[in-house]
Amino acid sequence: MTATLATEHLTAADRCDRCGAQAYLLVRMPSGGELYFCNHHGREHEGRLRESGADIVDESSRLAGS
């Protein structure tokens, strides 16, 4: 799994597929699908995503402030 893909940038318009909150993680599945997660749901599913070989864009560091 790739922890961060440098070519991506999530915006406030990107929403979590589980709850609709702002997405801070973009997950690209090996099958070609994409999922967006807030930090909470991204961490909740992280183990299974790693096992599946997903690539993850993680911008949760933006939560700490600029």
N, C-alpha and C positions, 0 to 999 in steps of 0.2 A: 504494500500500500504506500502511496505517496502522501506524506503528511500535508504538503502544501504545493499547489501548482501555481507558479508565479504569474501566469498569464491571466488569471481570473481576478475579478473584483466584485464583491457582492454589494448591492445597494439597498437602501431602505425599502425599495419596492419588492425585493426578494423576501418571500414569506415562508415560514415553516410549514411543511406539508402535514404536520400532526396537529398544530394548534393555531397557526396563523400569525404567530409573533414574528418579529424581524428575524430573518435567517442569517446566521453567522457561519454555517457550514454548508458547503455544496458537495454532494456525494455523487460520484460517477460510478455506476455499477458496471461490472464486467459485461453484462448483457447489453449495455449501451444506454440504459435509463439513467435519469438524474433525479436526485432527491434533494430537497432543501430542509435544513433543520435549524431551529434555534439552538442556543448553546445547551440548554437543558436536555432536549430530546436527542441532540447529537451525542452527548455523553452517555445517555441512557442506552443507545443502540451501538455505541462505538465498538464493542467487542465483536458483535455479529458482523458489523461492516468490515472490520479488519479480517475476520475469518473468510469473508467472501471475496477478498482481494480488491475491494473498492478503492478508488482514488478519492482523496478528501482534500478540499480546499477549506482550510480552517482559518477564519478571520476573527475568532473569538477574542483575540488579544485587543481588539478595538473596544471591548467592553471595559477595559481598565482605564479608558480615557486617553486623550491625546496630550 
